[in-house]
Amino acid sequence: MTRNIVDVEWRSHAHRLAGELEQAGKLTDPRLAAAVQATPRHRFTPTVYRRQSNGRWACQVSVDDLDTVYSNTTLITALTDTEETVLSSSTQPGLMTRMIEALRLTDGARVLEIGTGTGYNAALLCHLLGEQAVFTVDVEPALVHDARQRLAQLGHHPLVVAADGAAGLAEHAPFDAILATCAVPAVPWAWVEQTTPGGVILTDLKVAVNAGSLVRLTRTDVDRAEGRFDPTYAAFMDLRHSPGATRRSRRIHRDHDDAEHRTTCVDPTTPSTSLLVWFLAALELGRDIAHGYTLPPDAGPGYDGPPSAAFLTTPDGSWAEVTLAAEPNGEHVVVEGGPRRVWRVVEHAHHTWARLGRPGWNRFGLTVTPDTHTLWLDRPDSPHTWQIPVSPYPSE
Ligand SMILES: C[S@@+](CC[C@H](N)C(=O)[O-])C[C@H]1O[C@@H](n2cnc3c(N)ncnc32)[C@H](O)[C@@H]1O
């Protein structure tokens, strides 16, 4: 497609996208709808990556596929140098609009975005609030450079900074809202300090892989921010404290000869399918849990069949494997080793969640103080609370 045709065609695609988001209930504010209609997403995603069947990433020019670019899809937009790991993406537009609306911004509000990425979301914010009200930070200097240029080409000049967003942006604080498009294991206290009284922090809180979701906090006092989780699960990539760095979990040796065997009634896919149970379990298991699936013991190098078991490991050397196929009585075989019985923790979390009436995300809330993160059910003074371990951020 030539540049001239694209420059005309994208507008009808952007209008269609706004309409689809409205119909899906992900966009209700007409001013934000106008921002979606006026923002050329393809200019923020000039190349996108797709995973191929061999596991490698293939690069594609985004204007070749305006239907996909203007759909409610996450687009992978940057990889690490080795092209193995995702460094950045353009979030689903419907999640962005939902999050911007959840901030309930009033005229004149100043917003700090943590995770500039492509700059698309910053462009929506500039359209909505004016460029002087938008501040955005990304840990990757190259992404910041590109985003700043793309925004400028469209006439937007927000402050775009290359830095570890965990520290916020003290020199431009306070903000009426801080919106993080990356996940944190705990809310950095700097974000609370840099939010105006009554201001909002919206972030993905993940205490471990898959374990947590979007939480909207209001700064209710000098030393307190409090609020509820969003009803709908969402997941962002983890916040990294330095460019390019990704966390790798330590490989734990699973010695079946020295292990305990038993059976379980709890679904082996719980860590990926029953996310609230997994959240409660992760609070006890700790941050660096690894979870995945293993192939049958006799699977050769060419095996392309399904996995046979789910595994769970923690850095102290504890592990569990649970067979995916059920026994005739409906139970699954568990093999566990190491100092802790980690599948017992998942079973316990399952019973707790069932005993509490199988609550959804919106029944959970969070109170953040300088030293504590307290998760609660239904209300802050609930009899059901959990402490989320908080370790200081390197930049604090
Ligand atoms: C899902 S992408 C953001 C999408 C973006 N808002 C957009 O509109 O394209 C998450 C971004 O968070 C960034 N990130 C990770 N750690 C960060 C940190 N410590 N500070 C700021 N940004 C960070 C990543 O580099 C990545 O670009």
The ligand as a MOL file (V3000), in Angstrom:
LIG
                    3D

  0  0  0     0  0            999 V3000
M  V30 BEGIN CTAB
M  V30 COUNTS 27 29 0 0 0
M  V30 BEGIN ATOM
M  V30 1 C 2.9190 -2.9800 27.3560 0
M  V30 2 S 4.2330 -1.9270 27.0230 0 CHG=1
M  V30 3 C 3.5390 -0.3160 27.0720 0
M  V30 4 C 2.5680 0.0020 25.9900 0
M  V30 5 C 2.4310 1.4670 25.7630 0
M  V30 6 N 1.7190 2.1520 26.8140 0
M  V30 7 C 1.8690 1.7770 24.4050 0
M  V30 8 O 0.9200 2.5670 24.3040 0
M  V30 9 O 2.4190 1.2600 23.4310 0 CHG=-1
M  V30 10 C 5.1080 -1.9300 28.5720 0
M  V30 11 C 6.2870 -1.0110 28.5670 0
M  V30 12 O 6.7760 -0.9080 29.8940 0
M  V30 13 C 8.1460 -0.6050 29.7700 0
M  V30 14 N 8.8250 -0.7500 31.0540 0
M  V30 15 C 9.2970 -1.8680 31.6390 0
M  V30 16 N 9.9180 -1.5570 32.7950 0
M  V30 17 C 9.8200 -0.2150 32.9520 0
M  V30 18 C 10.2610 0.7030 33.9470 0
M  V30 19 N 10.9760 0.3160 35.0110 0
M  V30 20 N 9.9750 2.0040 33.7690 0
M  V30 21 C 9.2750 2.4370 32.7010 0
M  V30 22 N 8.8530 1.6190 31.7180 0
M  V30 23 C 9.1190 0.3050 31.8450 0
M  V30 24 C 8.6090 -1.5770 28.6970 0
M  V30 25 O 9.8560 -1.1840 28.1290 0
M  V30 26 C 7.4530 -1.4770 27.7140 0
M  V30 27 O 7.7090 -0.5460 26.7070 0
M  V30 END ATOM
M  V30 BEGIN BOND
M  V30 1 1 1 2
M  V30 2 1 2 3
M  V30 3 1 2 10
M  V30 4 1 3 4
M  V30 5 1 4 5
M  V30 6 1 5 6
M  V30 7 1 5 7
M  V30 8 2 7 8
M  V30 9 1 7 9
M  V30 10 1 10 11
M  V30 11 1 11 12
M  V30 12 1 11 26
M  V30 13 1 12 13
M  V30 14 1 13 14
M  V30 15 1 13 24
M  V30 16 1 14 15
M  V30 17 1 14 23
M  V30 18 2 15 16
M  V30 19 1 16 17
M  V30 20 1 17 18
M  V30 21 2 17 23
M  V30 22 1 18 19
M  V30 23 2 18 20
M  V30 24 1 20 21
M  V30 25 2 21 22
M  V30 26 1 22 23
M  V30 27 1 24 25
M  V30 28 1 24 26
M  V30 29 1 26 27
M  V30 END BOND
M  V30 END CTAB
M  END
